[in-house]
Amino acid sequence: MRKALMTACLTTAVLCATAPALAEPTQAEIDRGKELAFSRKDGNCLACHQMDDGTLTGNIGPELVDMKSRYPDRDMLFKRVWDETQFNPVTVMPPFGRHMILSKQEINRIVDYLYTL
């Protein structure tokens, strides 16, 4: 039993160490993220944030620039879009994922786009 457990642990460790890294997003995925972020009916990021070449931008939230440096942990940026109330309970930013405004895939596309800013 002990030998089987050791073998399972070593196998898991090897598999985890050799797991492929996340693939870089395609330009189409980045473009879809921008489309979602700029859409007044989907992400609607422009209602509160200044970003890229957006028009009629808001100023309630911070300007979305230099996002990769500000959020080197991509998962943290995803979590903030998913539900900012986890980090700031009095935020006016909607919990896009928790309230099912956007799907996980849509939030991932938006994060792909934000990482280009």
C-alpha positions as CSV (number, residue, x, y, z in Angstrom):
1,M,0.0,0.0,0.0
2,R,2.8,2.4,1.0
3,K,4.7,1.7,-2.3
4,A,1.5,2.3,-4.3
5,L,0.9,5.6,-2.6
6,M,4.6,6.7,-3.2
7,T,4.2,5.8,-6.9
8,A,1.0,7.8,-7.2
9,C,2.6,10.8,-5.5
10,L,5.7,10.7,-7.8
11,T,3.5,10.2,-10.9
12,T,1.4,13.2,-9.9
13,A,4.5,15.3,-9.3
14,V,6.0,14.4,-12.7
15,L,2.7,15.1,-14.5
16,C,2.4,18.5,-12.8
17,A,6.0,19.5,-13.5
18,T,5.5,18.6,-17.2
19,A,2.0,20.2,-17.7
20,P,2.0,22.5,-20.7
21,A,1.8,26.2,-20.0
22,L,-1.3,28.1,-21.1
23,A,-1.2,28.9,-24.8
24,E,-0.8,32.5,-25.8
25,P,-4.2,33.9,-27.0
26,T,-4.8,34.2,-30.7
27,Q,-5.4,37.6,-32.2
28,A,-9.0,36.6,-32.8
29,E,-9.4,35.9,-29.0
30,I,-7.9,39.2,-28.1
31,D,-10.2,41.0,-30.7
32,R,-13.2,39.2,-29.1
33,G,-12.1,40.4,-25.7
34,K,-11.9,44.0,-26.9
35,E,-15.3,43.6,-28.5
36,L,-16.8,42.4,-25.2
37,A,-15.1,45.1,-23.2
38,F,-16.3,47.8,-25.5
39,S,-19.8,46.5,-25.9
40,R,-22.4,48.6,-24.2
41,K,-24.6,45.5,-23.6
42,D,-22.0,43.0,-22.6
43,G,-18.9,44.0,-20.6
44,N,-19.5,47.7,-20.8
45,C,-16.0,48.5,-19.3
46,L,-16.1,51.9,-21.0
47,A,-19.0,53.0,-18.8
48,C,-16.5,53.3,-15.9
49,H,-13.0,53.0,-17.3
50,Q,-10.8,54.9,-19.8
51,M,-9.0,52.5,-22.0
52,D,-7.2,52.1,-25.4
53,D,-9.1,53.9,-28.1
54,G,-12.5,53.8,-26.4
55,T,-14.9,56.7,-26.8
56,L,-17.4,58.1,-24.3
57,T,-15.4,56.6,-21.5
58,G,-16.2,56.9,-17.8
59,N,-14.0,58.0,-15.0
60,I,-15.5,56.1,-12.0
61,G,-12.9,53.3,-12.2
62,P,-9.2,53.5,-12.8
63,E,-7.8,53.9,-16.3
64,L,-7.0,50.5,-17.7
65,V,-3.4,50.8,-18.8
66,D,-0.2,48.7,-18.2
67,M,-2.4,45.8,-17.1
68,K,0.2,43.1,-17.4
69,S,2.6,45.0,-15.0
70,R,-0.2,45.9,-12.6
71,Y,-1.5,42.3,-12.5
72,P,1.4,40.0,-13.2
73,D,-0.8,37.2,-11.8
74,R,-3.4,36.7,-14.6
75,D,-5.6,34.7,-12.3
76,M,-5.9,37.8,-9.9
77,L,-7.1,40.0,-12.7
78,F,-9.6,37.3,-13.7
79,K,-10.9,37.1,-10.1
80,R,-11.3,40.9,-10.0
81,V,-13.5,40.9,-13.1
82,W,-15.3,37.8,-11.9
83,D,-16.2,39.4,-8.6
84,E,-14.6,42.6,-7.4
85,T,-16.6,42.5,-4.2
86,Q,-14.2,39.8,-2.9
87,F,-11.5,42.6,-2.8
88,N,-13.6,45.7,-2.2
89,P,-17.1,45.0,-0.7
90,V,-18.3,48.6,-1.5
91,T,-17.2,48.6,-5.1
92,V,-19.7,49.8,-7.8
93,M,-18.2,47.3,-10.3
94,P,-20.7,44.5,-11.0
95,P,-19.6,40.9,-10.2
96,F,-19.6,39.9,-13.8
97,G,-19.0,36.2,-13.2
98,R,-20.9,35.7,-10.0
99,H,-24.0,37.3,-11.4
100,M,-23.6,35.5,-14.7
101,I,-23.3,38.7,-16.7
102,L,-20.3,37.2,-18.5
103,S,-19.1,33.6,-18.8
104,K,-15.7,32.4,-17.7
105,Q,-14.7,32.2,-21.4
106,E,-15.8,35.8,-22.0
107,I,-14.0,37.1,-18.9
108,N,-10.9,35.2,-20.1
109,R,-11.1,36.9,-23.5
110,I,-11.5,40.3,-21.8
111,V,-8.4,39.6,-19.7
112,D,-6.5,38.5,-22.9
113,Y,-7.4,41.9,-24.3
114,L,-6.6,43.8,-21.1
115,Y,-3.1,42.2,-21.1
116,T,-2.4,44.0,-24.4
117,L,-3.0,47.4,-22.8
